[in-house]
Amino acid sequence: MVFAHDVEMALQAAVVLANSALEPVTISTVDELSDFFTAYAYTGRHDRDDAELGAVLALRDELRTLLTAERDDAVTLVNRMLAEERAVPRLERHDEFDWHLHAVAPDATWAARIRVETAMSMIDVIRADEMSRLGVCADDDCEGVVLDLSRNRSRRFCSTACGNRNAVAAYRARQSAG
């Protein structure tokens, strides 16, 4: 594990949310958003309505910008996000998770919690000088964000689909050359 569990979960959720705007769009309904809430073990307020859907989906561009930023630019974005949400870090323990950081109240909007949890996770990425773990998909036709949590830093594609498409293309190129 490169980062603490809560950091990895927040980063994975931010990548999925940022990539959900790409074709095919993967989060566009309240039900899909609720599935996302459950899949990434979010806690606290969850309104399950169109207003919340709109607020969360409105974060996608900001998250993409943060996740693909250069290190010093990411610092500026993280500081702004934390200040705007008036984040006050504190230790929390709930459900099956041991002590970890939260920086907004459980009754804050889910969009605010996503912003703060992503920003707090990026603090660890920035401090560890691990920005190379984030990037853009190596598929020429894809702009998806990639989070590489592998030991050997080998992840290049945002999804299995992009990886498979490139493997097939490379295979066909080898076959036609040989």
Backbone as a chain_set.jsonl record, in Angstrom:
{"seq": "MVFAHDVEMALQAAVVLANSALEPVTISTVDELSDFFTAYAYTGRHDRDDAELGAVLALRDELRTLLTAERDDAVTLVNRMLAEERAVPRLERHDEFDWHLHAVAPDATWAARIRVETAMSMIDVIRADEMSRLGVCADDDCEGVVLDLSRNRSRRFCSTACGNRNAVAAYRARQSAG", "coords": {"N": [[0.838, -1.172, 0.0], [0.656, 2.12, -0.939], [-0.316, 4.522, 0.112], [-2.259, 5.519, 3.012], [-5.281, 3.704, 3.761], [-7.687, 5.276, 3.674], [-6.861, 7.456, 2.202], [-6.175, 6.31, -0.276], [-8.736, 5.365, -1.025], [-10.17, 7.797, -1.258], [-8.742, 9.023, -3.332], [-9.129, 7.157, -5.415], [-11.916, 7.347, -5.671], [-12.145, 10.036, -6.471], [-10.869, 9.942, -8.959], [-12.571, 8.178, -10.364], [-14.916, 9.709, -10.309], [-14.078, 12.03, -11.695], [-13.5, 10.878, -14.185], [-16.002, 10.039, -14.898], [-17.334, 11.768, -16.515], [-16.48, 11.381, -19.049], [-16.937, 9.769, -22.253], [-18.036, 6.433, -22.279], [-20.525, 8.113, -20.391], [-20.617, 7.58, -16.975], [-21.799, 8.207, -14.561], [-24.803, 9.577, -14.108], [-27.275, 9.682, -13.025], [-29.389, 9.854, -10.083], [-29.54, 7.375, -8.818], [-27.231, 6.059, -9.824], [-25.336, 7.725, -8.693], [-25.797, 7.205, -5.987], [-24.97, 4.551, -5.896], [-22.257, 4.974, -6.338], [-21.623, 6.389, -3.982], [-21.922, 4.339, -2.093], [-20.071, 2.425, -3.077], [-17.592, 3.636, -2.631], [-17.454, 3.913, 0.057], [-18.414, 6.213, 1.39], [-19.437, 8.354, 4.063], [-21.808, 10.016, 6.206], [-23.88, 12.85, 5.401], [-26.201, 12.291, 2.8], [-28.141, 13.196, 0.355], [-29.554, 12.183, -1.833], [-30.825, 13.318, -4.15], [-31.76, 15.411, -6.996], [-30.482, 17.889, -6.779], [-28.215, 17.364, -5.242], [-26.982, 15.534, -6.968], [-26.4, 17.248, -9.153], [-24.608, 19.035, -7.877], [-22.479, 17.35, -7.124], [-21.681, 16.28, -9.617], [-20.823, 18.622, -10.783], [-18.318, 18.941, -9.764], [-16.506, 17.518, -11.263], [-14.776, 18.613, -13.321], [-13.087, 20.271, -11.794], [-11.886, 18.378, -10.105], [-10.563, 16.789, -12.005], [-8.732, 18.68, -12.996], [-7.205, 19.128, -10.669], [-6.179, 16.51, -10.185], [-4.543, 16.086, -12.357], [-2.703, 18.042, -12.297], [0.45, 19.831, -12.136], [2.866, 19.501, -9.495], [3.341, 21.908, -7.865], [1.243, 23.509, -8.739], [-0.878, 21.948, -7.933], [-0.693, 22.236, -5.187], [-1.567, 24.883, -4.799], [-4.234, 24.612, -5.672], [-5.221, 22.697, -3.809], [-4.934, 24.095, -1.377], [-6.706, 26.229, -1.84], [-9.17, 24.861, -2.141], [-9.474, 23.68, 0.405], [-9.577, 25.979, 2.028], [-11.862, 27.283, 1.011], [-13.848, 25.501, 1.776], [-13.629, 25.648, 4.444], [-12.133, 23.804, 5.983], [-11.391, 21.795, 8.765], [-9.222, 19.775, 10.077], [-9.689, 16.635, 11.735], [-9.46, 13.744, 13.801], [-11.22, 10.742, 13.222], [-13.171, 7.842, 13.931], [-14.987, 5.246, 12.615], [-17.511, 2.885, 11.631], [-15.986, 0.113, 10.112], [-13.506, 1.233, 9.998], [-10.397, 2.31, 11.235], [-8.79, 4.961, 13.129], [-8.766, 7.922, 11.275], [-8.488, 10.764, 9.06], [-10.905, 13.361, 8.944], [-12.308, 16.33, 7.686], [-14.438, 17.973, 7.461], [-17.754, 18.484, 8.696], [-20.039, 15.733, 9.28], [-22.582, 16.412, 8.409], [-22.216, 18.207, 6.402], [-22.535, 19.17, 2.955], [-22.457, 16.58, 0.485], [-20.927, 17.122, -1.765], [-19.158, 19.052, -0.76], [-17.788, 17.466, 1.083], [-16.552, 15.632, -0.642], [-14.827, 17.338, -2.061], [-13.129, 18.2, 0.046], [-12.133, 15.763, 1.111], [-10.769, 14.784, -1.114], [-8.887, 16.843, -1.484], [-7.512, 16.67, 0.974], [-6.414, 14.123, 0.701], [-4.757, 14.556, -1.453], [-2.841, 16.082, -0.215], [-1.201, 14.189, 1.047], [-0.181, 12.916, -1.232], [1.228, 15.004, -2.465], [3.066, 15.755, -0.42], [4.552, 13.409, -0.217], [5.795, 13.48, -2.593], [4.688, 12.167, -4.817], [3.36, 12.67, -7.199], [3.662, 11.574, -9.671], [2.178, 9.317, -9.66], [-0.242, 9.942, -10.611], [-1.908, 10.688, -13.642], [-2.579, 11.056, -17.189], [-4.468, 8.939, -19.274], [-2.746, 6.589, -21.336], [-3.769, 5.895, -23.765], [-4.226, 7.07, -26.964], [-6.67, 8.09, -27.773], [-8.065, 8.763, -25.514], [-8.859, 10.623, -22.602], [-8.85, 10.044, -19.974], [-8.28, 10.074, -16.413], [-5.572, 8.616, -14.701], [-4.81, 6.634, -11.938], [-2.139, 5.362, -10.402], [-1.47, 2.904, -8.337], [0.168, 0.802, -8.17], [2.938, -1.312, -7.239], [5.152, -1.325, -8.931], [4.773, 0.868, -10.5], [3.426, 0.71, -13.005], [1.015, 1.162, -14.241], [-0.745, 2.411, -16.962], [-3.045, 2.98, -18.275], [-6.429, 4.175, -18.059], [-8.494, 2.443, -17.767], [-9.59, -0.987, -18.051], [-10.66, -1.397, -20.55], [-9.362, 0.537, -22.193], [-6.713, -0.358, -21.909], [-6.909, -2.961, -23.0], [-7.72, -2.347, -25.644], [-5.422, -1.077, -26.608], [-3.561, -3.14, -26.339], [-4.547, -5.003, -28.173], [-4.287, -3.488, -30.514], [-1.49, -3.22, -30.598], [-0.784, -5.91, -30.881], [-1.939, -6.486, -33.386], [-0.436, -4.771, -34.955], [2.094, -5.908, -34.698], [1.617, -8.364, -35.907], [1.011, -7.633, -38.55], [3.408, -6.534, -39.285], [5.096, -8.655, -39.216]], "CA": [[0.0, 0.0, 0.0], [1.434, 3.342, -1.065], [-0.897, 5.508, 1.012], [-3.233, 4.979, 3.954], [-6.495, 3.218, 3.102], [-8.65, 6.35, 3.405], [-6.29, 8.284, 1.136], [-6.36, 5.57, -1.53], [-10.165, 5.356, -1.364], [-10.562, 9.14, -1.711], [-8.131, 9.241, -4.64], [-9.835, 6.317, -6.38], [-13.241, 7.936, -5.884], [-11.969, 11.272, -7.238], [-10.56, 9.551, -10.339], [-13.802, 7.649, -10.959], [-15.839, 10.827, -10.516], [-13.543, 12.856, -12.789], [-13.632, 10.13, -15.445], [-17.403, 9.732, -15.185], [-17.831, 12.713, -17.531], [-16.013, 10.929, -20.363], [-17.799, 8.77, -22.907], [-19.446, 6.591, -21.94], [-20.79, 8.748, -19.098], [-20.919, 6.491, -16.046], [-22.641, 8.683, -13.466], [-25.688, 10.621, -14.619], [-28.554, 9.61, -12.332], [-29.324, 9.802, -8.623], [-29.252, 5.985, -8.449], [-25.809, 5.806, -10.099], [-24.588, 8.472, -7.682], [-25.929, 6.458, -4.731], [-24.072, 3.392, -6.02], [-20.909, 5.525, -6.159], [-21.525, 6.68, -2.548], [-21.728, 3.056, -1.416], [-18.844, 1.767, -3.556], [-16.396, 4.283, -2.088], [-17.597, 3.933, 1.517], [-18.653, 7.545, 1.946], [-20.305, 8.42, 5.235], [-22.375, 11.338, 6.414], [-25.081, 13.286, 4.676], [-26.384, 11.888, 1.403], [-29.512, 13.642, 0.117], [-30.185, 11.354, -2.873], [-31.753, 14.116, -4.962], [-31.17, 16.028, -8.19], [-29.588, 18.989, -6.381], [-26.951, 16.742, -4.862], [-26.411, 15.008, -8.21], [-25.816, 18.379, -9.878], [-23.454, 19.573, -7.136], [-21.362, 16.395, -7.203], [-21.2, 16.228, -10.998], [-20.15, 19.891, -11.072], [-16.936, 18.839, -9.27], [-15.666, 16.678, -12.126], [-13.696, 19.376, -13.968], [-12.146, 20.7, -10.765], [-11.115, 17.2, -9.684], [-9.658, 16.44, -13.11], [-7.658, 19.68, -12.993], [-6.346, 18.844, -9.524], [-5.514, 15.213, -10.313], [-3.582, 16.108, -13.466], [-1.876, 19.251, -12.144], [1.838, 19.729, -11.671], [2.899, 19.507, -8.035], [3.159, 23.236, -7.267], [-0.114, 23.952, -9.065], [-1.776, 21.163, -7.08], [-0.658, 22.851, -3.85], [-2.451, 26.048, -4.852], [-5.61, 24.12, -5.756], [-5.563, 22.067, -2.531], [-5.105, 25.152, -0.368], [-7.942, 26.961, -2.146], [-10.317, 24.001, -1.85], [-9.608, 23.546, 1.861], [-10.003, 27.272, 2.566], [-13.249, 27.531, 0.611], [-14.744, 24.621, 2.532], [-13.344, 25.876, 5.874], [-11.771, 22.487, 6.498], [-10.705, 21.717, 10.055], [-8.93, 18.346, 10.226], [-9.851, 15.972, 13.022], [-9.443, 12.289, 13.715], [-12.524, 10.083, 13.375], [-13.203, 6.384, 13.79], [-16.364, 4.817, 12.41], [-17.708, 1.634, 10.913], [-14.839, -0.801, 10.278], [-12.279, 1.984, 9.762], [-9.711, 2.825, 12.414], [-8.607, 6.41, 13.127], [-8.377, 8.557, 10.017], [-8.825, 12.184, 9.043], [-12.042, 14.016, 8.314], [-12.068, 17.76, 7.861], [-15.724, 18.682, 7.443], [-18.767, 17.804, 9.491], [-20.817, 14.732, 8.545], [-23.792, 17.0, 7.828], [-21.852, 19.063, 5.263], [-22.985, 18.576, 1.692], [-21.558, 15.543, -0.016], [-19.974, 17.772, -2.665], [-18.115, 19.652, 0.085], [-16.967, 16.384, 1.642], [-15.702, 15.105, -1.719], [-13.75, 18.322, -2.292], [-12.186, 18.202, 1.169], [-11.448, 14.47, 1.197], [-9.814, 14.724, -2.223], [-7.792, 17.778, -1.171], [-6.728, 16.1, 2.081], [-5.641, 13.005, 0.147], [-3.687, 15.119, -2.292], [-1.766, 16.531, 0.67], [-0.27, 13.062, 1.184], [0.472, 12.711, -2.535], [2.173, 16.11, -2.655], [4.139, 15.666, 0.592], [5.385, 12.244, -0.532], [6.313, 13.715, -3.943], [4.195, 11.024, -5.596], [2.463, 13.151, -8.258], [3.795, 10.696, -10.837], [1.164, 8.27, -9.536], [-1.426, 10.459, -11.289], [-1.619, 11.13, -14.999], [-3.628, 10.906, -18.185], [-4.442, 7.647, -19.955], [-1.796, 6.481, -22.444], [-4.517, 5.677, -25.007], [-4.249, 8.321, -27.723], [-8.042, 8.561, -27.943], [-8.703, 8.854, -24.203], [-8.38, 11.679, -21.709], [-9.133, 9.602, -18.609], [-7.263, 10.21, -15.375], [-5.032, 7.34, -14.241], [-4.209, 6.575, -10.606], [-1.284, 4.175, -10.371], [-1.108, 2.502, -6.983], [0.941, -0.436, -8.264], [4.297, -1.231, -6.681], [6.162, -1.058, -9.962], [4.374, 2.072, -11.244], [3.269, 0.27, -14.389], [-0.32, 1.446, -14.789], [-0.691, 3.456, -17.987], [-4.368, 3.188, -18.849], [-7.451, 4.499, -17.066], [-9.466, 1.348, -17.636], [-9.275, -2.239, -18.743], [-11.037, -1.219, -21.964], [-8.273, 1.247, -22.885], [-5.56, -1.254, -21.931], [-7.175, -4.03, -23.97], [-7.728, -1.766, -26.987], [-4.03, -0.852, -26.988], [-2.902, -4.448, -26.478], [-4.997, -5.562, -29.451], [-3.661, -2.694, -31.581], [-0.072, -3.584, -30.641], [-0.73, -7.255, -31.434], [-2.216, -6.414, -34.824], [0.708, -4.107, -35.591], [3.166, -6.904, -34.758], [1.23, -9.378, -36.888], [1.125, -7.082, -39.912], [4.821, -6.273, -39.555], [5.807, -9.928, -39.312]], "C": [[0.887, 1.24, 0.0], [0.988, 4.378, -0.039], [-1.821, 4.792, 1.99], [-4.521, 4.638, 3.2], [-7.46, 4.353, 2.749], [-8.163, 7.273, 2.302], [-6.49, 7.599, -0.209], [-7.816, 5.57, -1.965], [-10.606, 6.717, -1.901], [-9.985, 9.433, -3.089], [-8.843, 8.419, -5.718], [-11.21, 6.899, -6.695], [-13.138, 9.198, -6.736], [-11.682, 10.956, -8.705], [-11.82, 9.034, -11.034], [-14.778, 8.782, -11.246], [-15.362, 11.713, -11.662], [-13.74, 12.17, -14.135], [-15.086, 9.852, -15.822], [-18.01, 10.671, -16.225], [-17.439, 12.288, -18.94], [-16.993, 9.924, -20.943], [-17.241, 7.381, -22.662], [-19.591, 7.196, -20.542], [-21.251, 7.657, -18.133], [-21.737, 6.916, -14.837], [-23.497, 9.825, -14.008], [-27.046, 10.629, -13.925], [-28.33, 9.575, -10.825], [-28.984, 8.381, -8.168], [-27.782, 5.635, -8.693], [-24.932, 6.53, -9.081], [-24.653, 7.761, -6.325], [-25.052, 5.208, -4.743], [-22.624, 3.815, -5.809], [-20.655, 5.809, -4.679], [-21.199, 5.401, -1.781], [-20.394, 2.415, -1.792], [-17.59, 2.349, -2.924], [-16.529, 4.607, -0.608], [-17.701, 5.346, 2.091], [-19.579, 7.418, 3.147], [-20.862, 9.83, 5.328], [-23.569, 11.594, 5.526], [-25.072, 12.828, 3.219], [-27.851, 12.123, 1.077], [-30.269, 12.822, -0.923], [-31.227, 12.128, -3.684], [-31.002, 14.77, -6.128], [-30.214, 17.165, -7.851], [-28.215, 18.436, -6.003], [-26.237, 16.177, -6.092], [-25.72, 16.133, -8.978], [-24.575, 18.923, -9.205], [-22.245, 18.654, -7.233], [-20.808, 16.346, -8.625], [-20.468, 17.505, -11.394], [-18.689, 19.883, -10.604], [-15.987, 18.182, -10.26], [-14.521, 17.438, -12.781], [-12.642, 19.813, -12.962], [-11.271, 19.535, -10.304], [-10.128, 16.787, -10.765], [-8.471, 17.394, -13.144], [-6.679, 19.404, -11.86], [-5.534, 17.568, -9.74], [-4.47, 15.171, -11.429], [-2.636, 17.306, -13.388], [-0.425, 18.895, -11.832], [1.838, 19.947, -10.16], [2.632, 20.883, -7.429], [1.777, 23.799, -7.567], [-1.141, 23.22, -8.205], [-1.829, 21.752, -5.673], [-1.619, 24.035, -3.797], [-3.913, 25.616, -4.863], [-6.07, 23.505, -4.434], [-5.821, 23.137, -1.475], [-6.398, 25.932, -0.596], [-9.172, 26.138, -1.773], [-10.546, 23.883, -0.347], [-10.088, 24.846, 2.496], [-11.468, 27.551, 2.246], [-14.244, 26.693, 1.406], [-14.545, 24.755, 4.041], [-13.026, 24.555, 6.588], [-10.994, 22.604, 7.803], [-10.442, 20.238, 10.318], [-9.133, 17.842, 11.654], [-9.834, 14.466, 12.787], [-10.837, 11.737, 14.0], [-12.322, 8.574, 13.259], [-14.669, 5.992, 13.666], [-16.38, 3.543, 11.582], [-16.512, 0.714, 11.158], [-13.498, -0.091, 10.138], [-11.694, 2.506, 11.069], [-9.543, 4.336, 12.262], [-8.092, 6.905, 11.771], [-8.883, 9.998, 10.05], [-10.15, 12.471, 8.342], [-11.815, 15.5, 8.554], [-13.311, 18.611, 7.666], [-16.719, 17.837, 8.23], [-19.548, 16.803, 8.643], [-22.091, 15.294, 7.903], [-23.49, 18.017, 6.727], [-22.344, 18.398, 3.989], [-21.971, 17.544, 1.23], [-20.532, 16.152, -0.959], [-18.84, 18.41, -1.869], [-17.206, 18.569, 0.651], [-16.062, 15.78, 0.583], [-14.534, 16.059, -1.962], [-12.689, 18.228, -1.194], [-11.444, 16.876, 1.256], [-10.434, 14.31, 0.069], [-8.621, 15.627, -1.938], [-6.905, 17.223, -0.06], [-5.868, 14.932, 1.587], [-4.487, 13.509, -0.713], [-2.554, 15.689, -1.448], [-0.736, 15.418, 0.824], [0.504, 12.822, -0.104], [1.56, 13.769, -2.736], [3.344, 15.985, -1.686], [5.086, 14.505, 0.311], [6.044, 12.377, -1.904], [5.964, 12.543, -4.86], [3.225, 11.456, -6.691], [2.548, 12.28, -9.504], [2.813, 9.528, -10.781], [-0.146, 8.676, -10.2], [-1.045, 10.929, -12.68], [-2.825, 10.954, -15.893], [-3.398, 9.592, -18.924], [-3.498, 7.671, -21.16], [-2.478, 6.178, -23.774], [-4.649, 7.022, -25.719], [-5.643, 8.916, -27.866], [-8.781, 8.739, -26.624], [-8.059, 9.95, -23.373], [-8.612, 11.314, -20.249], [-7.966, 9.811, -17.676], [-6.864, 8.812, -14.924], [-4.458, 7.528, -12.842], [-3.437, 5.271, -10.543], [-0.847, 3.893, -8.942], [-0.295, 1.211, -6.983], [2.344, -0.232, -7.694], [5.314, -0.802, -7.728], [5.805, 0.118, -10.864], [4.15, 1.78, -12.733], [1.916, 0.612, -15.008], [-0.252, 2.625, -15.743], [-2.064, 3.825, -18.515], [-5.397, 3.393, -17.743], [-8.422, 3.356, -16.826], [-8.955, 0.108, -18.351], [-9.583, -2.103, -20.229], [-9.921, -0.535, -22.745], [-7.031, 0.361, -22.98], [-5.725, -2.354, -22.963], [-7.132, -3.508, -25.401], [-6.295, -1.55, -27.475], [-3.255, -2.143, -27.15], [-3.282, -5.09, -27.805], [-4.345, -4.816, -30.614], [-2.181, -3.047, -31.721], [0.097, -4.979, -31.244], [-0.933, -7.228, -32.951], [-1.055, -5.754, -35.568], [1.87, -5.083, -35.724], [2.879, -7.951, -35.822], [1.387, -8.867, -38.325], [2.578, -6.779, -40.276], [5.581, -7.571, -39.799], [5.247, -10.751, -40.389]], "O": [[1.767, 1.382, 0.849], [1.816, 5.029, 0.598], [-2.128, 3.612, 1.821], [-4.812, 5.206, 2.147], [-7.993, 4.386, 1.64], [-8.969, 7.815, 1.547], [-6.925, 8.23, -1.172], [-8.108, 5.754, -3.146], [-11.337, 6.784, -2.889], [-10.662, 10.027, -3.928], [-9.125, 8.925, -6.804], [-11.62, 6.937, -7.855], [-13.959, 9.408, -7.629], [-12.197, 11.632, -9.596], [-12.101, 9.415, -12.17], [-15.399, 8.813, -12.308], [-16.162, 12.106, -12.512], [-14.107, 12.817, -15.116], [-15.364, 9.468, -16.958], [-19.085, 10.394, -16.756], [-18.002, 12.78, -19.917], [-17.777, 9.308, -20.221], [-16.039, 7.182, -22.834], [-18.859, 6.829, -19.623], [-22.17, 6.898, -18.442], [-22.311, 6.067, -14.155], [-22.988, 10.9, -14.327], [-27.88, 11.49, -14.207], [-27.226, 9.303, -10.353], [-28.214, 8.208, -7.223], [-27.155, 4.984, -7.856], [-23.903, 6.004, -8.657], [-23.66, 7.725, -5.598], [-24.462, 4.848, -3.725], [-21.851, 3.097, -5.175], [-19.576, 5.5, -4.173], [-20.312, 5.385, -0.928], [-19.672, 1.921, -0.925], [-16.62, 1.624, -2.704], [-15.816, 5.46, -0.08], [-17.143, 5.638, 3.149], [-20.392, 6.497, 3.233], [-20.429, 10.728, 4.605], [-24.179, 10.676, 4.978], [-24.075, 12.962, 2.509], [-28.711, 11.338, 1.477], [-31.499, 12.773, -0.895], [-32.352, 11.668, -3.88], [-29.778, 14.689, -6.224], [-29.235, 17.38, -8.566], [-27.185, 18.981, -6.399], [-25.024, 16.329, -6.233], [-24.575, 15.98, -9.406], [-23.592, 19.24, -9.876], [-21.118, 19.119, -7.403], [-19.592, 16.367, -8.814], [-19.585, 17.471, -12.251], [-17.909, 20.742, -11.016], [-14.77, 18.287, -10.102], [-13.393, 16.945, -12.792], [-11.445, 19.738, -13.238], [-10.061, 19.689, -10.132], [-8.977, 16.468, -10.466], [-7.33, 16.961, -13.304], [-5.465, 19.441, -12.061], [-4.327, 17.555, -9.499], [-3.603, 14.298, -11.429], [-1.859, 17.551, -14.312], [-0.122, 17.811, -11.334], [0.895, 20.522, -9.617], [1.773, 21.007, -6.557], [1.2, 24.495, -6.732], [-2.149, 23.798, -7.799], [-2.885, 21.766, -5.041], [-2.394, 24.168, -2.85], [-4.736, 26.186, -4.147], [-7.188, 23.764, -3.988], [-6.822, 23.081, -0.762], [-7.103, 26.256, 0.359], [-10.106, 26.654, -1.16], [-11.681, 23.975, 0.12], [-10.917, 24.82, 3.406], [-12.223, 28.002, 3.107], [-15.36, 27.138, 1.675], [-15.203, 24.07, 4.824], [-13.577, 24.246, 7.645], [-10.067, 23.404, 7.925], [-11.347, 19.518, 10.739], [-8.801, 18.514, 12.631], [-10.156, 13.99, 11.699], [-11.537, 12.205, 14.899], [-11.414, 8.104, 12.573], [-15.493, 6.358, 14.504], [-15.4, 3.182, 10.929], [-16.076, 0.558, 12.299], [-12.454, -0.743, 10.157], [-12.404, 3.072, 11.9], [-10.111, 4.925, 11.342], [-7.129, 6.381, 11.212], [-9.614, 10.392, 10.958], [-10.464, 11.901, 7.298], [-11.184, 15.875, 9.543], [-13.238, 19.84, 7.704], [-16.538, 16.631, 8.401], [-19.704, 16.993, 7.436], [-22.616, 14.709, 6.956], [-24.409, 18.624, 6.178], [-22.547, 17.184, 3.959], [-20.784, 17.628, 1.545], [-19.374, 15.735, -0.954], [-17.679, 18.315, -2.267], [-15.987, 18.738, 0.692], [-14.913, 15.447, 0.876], [-13.385, 15.627, -2.056], [-11.493, 18.183, -1.481], [-10.23, 16.871, 1.457], [-9.354, 13.759, 0.281], [-7.474, 15.223, -2.129], [-5.679, 17.299, -0.148], [-4.723, 14.777, 2.013], [-3.389, 12.953, -0.697], [-1.42, 15.772, -1.919], [0.466, 15.669, 0.743], [1.705, 12.555, -0.072], [2.681, 13.448, -3.132], [4.499, 16.099, -2.098], [6.285, 14.603, 0.57], [6.774, 11.482, -2.329], [6.813, 12.006, -5.571], [2.35, 10.679, -7.073], [1.614, 12.247, -10.305], [2.644, 8.822, -11.775], [-1.055, 7.859, -10.34], [0.026, 11.505, -12.873], [-3.942, 10.733, -15.427], [-2.258, 9.194, -19.164], [-3.457, 8.647, -21.908], [-1.822, 6.202, -24.815], [-5.13, 7.994, -25.137], [-5.781, 10.123, -28.062], [-10.006, 8.856, -26.62], [-6.85, 10.168, -23.444], [-8.574, 12.185, -19.379], [-6.806, 9.738, -18.083], [-7.711, 7.93, -14.781], [-3.708, 8.472, -12.593], [-4.025, 4.192, -10.622], [0.036, 4.563, -8.407], [-0.089, 0.599, -5.935], [2.864, 0.884, -7.674], [6.22, -0.018, -7.448], [6.461, 0.341, -11.882], [4.625, 2.512, -13.601], [1.706, 0.367, -16.196], [0.232, 3.7, -15.389], [-2.228, 4.874, -19.138], [-5.262, 2.861, -16.641], [-9.094, 3.31, -15.796], [-8.016, 0.161, -19.144], [-8.856, -2.631, -21.07], [-9.57, -0.976, -23.839], [-6.368, 0.333, -24.017], [-4.797, -2.651, -23.716], [-6.565, -4.159, -26.279], [-5.993, -1.817, -28.638], [-2.379, -2.235, -28.011], [-2.43, -5.66, -28.487], [-3.904, -5.432, -31.583], [-1.674, -3.162, -32.836], [1.018, -5.207, -32.028], [-0.192, -7.865, -33.7], [-0.735, -6.144, -36.691], [2.559, -5.092, -36.744], [3.777, -8.375, -36.55], [1.845, -9.598, -39.204], [2.932, -6.771, -41.455], [6.589, -7.585, -40.506], [5.717, -11.864, -40.623]]}, "num_chains": 1, "name": "protein.A"}
